[in-house]
Amino acid sequence: MSLLRRFLRTPEAVAGALILAALVAMALAAPLLFPRDPLSIAGPALLPPFQDWSLPLGTDRLGRDVLAELFHGARTSIAVGLAAAATSIAIGATVGTLAGFAGGLTDEVLMRITDAFQTVPGFLLALAFVSVVGPSLAVVVIAIALGAWTGPARVARAEVLSIRERDYVASARVIGMHPLEIAFREVLPNALPPVLALSSIIVAAAILVEAALSFLGLGDPNRVTWGGMIAEGRAVLRSAPFLSIIPGIALVLTVLGVYLAGEGFVEASAARKRQS
Amino acid sequence: MTAPLLAATNLRKRFDSRGRAVAALDDVSFEVAPGETLALVGPSGSGKTTAARALMRLTELDGGEICFDSEDLLALKGARLRAVRARLQMVFQDPRAAFNPRATVARVLDDPLRIHGIVPRAERPEAIAQLLQRVGLSPDLATRAIHEISGGQRQRVAIARAIATRPRLIVLDEAVSALDVSVRGQILELLLDLQRSQDIAYLFISHDLGVVRAIAHRVAIMDKGRIVETGKAAEVIANPQSSTGRALVAAAPKLRHGA
């Protein structure tokens, strides 16, 4: 519980946590507050915000409710962010553990593959993958993970290199445990904490990449996304700038919240480690 | 003399230390008979831990032969090596480092039973309880996490893990050095008791001649990667021939003045 208390002592972390809580509340409340399809027409087109209180944030070019789109867009951002982070950490931790634990040729091959992925900009990789396979939520998640797993892989490998020399790994070998079982049951769980510390950065980056893909028209066309909303609003940027500004603010706040809360959590757990 | 359980012949191993090659094992040979305790004694850096790790195939040798239970240990690999490990076990020096920090006592003891298919799954809790009792611990300890129990208790768990597969030889690498004196005596008693009842041979690595005198049948004194003297424990300690042996005896004053 002292972890929580230390977390709450840093104001940035609290701010991040509050933003995240609001975001999660939005995502959870979206189908209850706006049960209609957010992509359906709700009123006159290009209604500015704060004019009609049944449509508080106005409507876009096609007369869709901006507030409803914003709430449903939060669902997409959270889903993509979490799924992409989980996928890239799973891939990265597996590759890093295998490379670090096996050593030798396996290590060389896996790390050169990691290098290759790291040299290509993650966004280009995602762009290429989605345009070849076609846009859907699952493809977008895989595309983002494709560029993001190298960080976790490197951190996991470094951690495994130090853990594999410990006595408890030697004693697992002594009792005749299979090397794969040693790698994934004895070594990996103990190498995971510093890898998980990367997750806030990955979630934040994934939300931005998803928005950028949607902005370029490569998001899932059946879901509302903030990036897609910004792209929609771009056509009327001079006459109705709020259509781009509102989802833009949501995006900035979300990324900031994820990052601040993640940093706060890492700081708090590092402080606990120093004390023990 | 009966055929040895373990015969290590001409073991050689060099380590590179700051560009210079240091011989950790320089033509080391020794034998252990079934049910016998051989102590490898020497100052730190004499190569005794390297010898232990080489026997366990944790460190690869540069040369030499190891014959264990009439099998060529160095020729084995993969599944066949893992199968032999049931008969050749090891207890590590530091009981705080020898267990996965996330493990429970039950899981530590379950692993060898499961891996070597010694006890069917349904009977394992009972077998674990018996192992704990065998090493003088309460079966209630099974559900505890490793980090919750004391150093002496952990070393008993380590011994329980080692005897779970009914081995013929256990390598004890400074297994009592990290324990405080009162616990040390109890662990030595336990080891002697297990040896009598289950006919286990020990390779006992230590720098403490007092402990060695209490447990070992024979002693091999190592220095700078070589065995400089071997013989019956009582004789070597009473009348060491090598300079290293004399230095080790001199470092344990109560042995000189007692008796």
Interface residues (C-beta under 8 A of the other chain):
Chain A: R166 D167 Y168 A170 S171 A172 R173 V174 I175 G176 M177 H178 E186 P189 N190
Chain B: R53 M56 R57 L58 R82 A83 R85 A86 Q89 M90 F92 Q93 D94 A97 A98 F99 N100 P101 R102 D111 P112 I115 H116 A158 R161 A164 T165
